[in-house]
């Protein structure tokens, strides 16, 4: 899966409220995740928001 561009890196989101909607539906088999690529692709973006102290 390719890198997802959410919004520009220089966008000022520090100390602002961000409403986020992600499609994290993943294929399951007997309650085990078969493909976690959607989750792993979103993690850098989420960590970046946390680092910028978003609300």
N, C-alpha and C positions, 0 to 999 in steps of 0.2 A: 504494500500500500504506500502511496506517495505521501510526502509531507503535506499537511493541510495548512493553508494560509488562513488564519482566523481574522486578523486585522494587522495593520502595520506595527512593527516593533516600536516605532517612535510615538505611537499614540499614547497620550497621557491618560492613564486610567488609575493612577495612584490615588488612593483615598476616595474613590468614586464607587458608586454602586454599579455592578455589572449583572445583567440578567443573561443567563447562559442556558442554552438548550442544546443538548447533545443526544444523538441517537446511538446509544450503547447496547442495542440489541445484539446479542452474540449467539451463535449456534451452541446448543447444549446437547449433551448425551448423558443420560443418567445423572443429571445435576452437575456435570463437569463441563467447563468451558472448552470448546473445541478450537476456537479461533479468537484470540484476545487482541488482534491487531487494532480494532477500533478503540479499545481502552488504552493500549500502549501509545497509539498515535495522539491521543488527547492529553496524555500526561504532561508533556513539556509545556503545553499551553496553560494547563491548570496550575502547574508549578510557577509559571511566570506570573500569572494573576496573583497568586499567593505572595510571591516575592514583592510585587508592586503594592501590596497591602490594599487590595481591592476589598470592597464590602459586598 
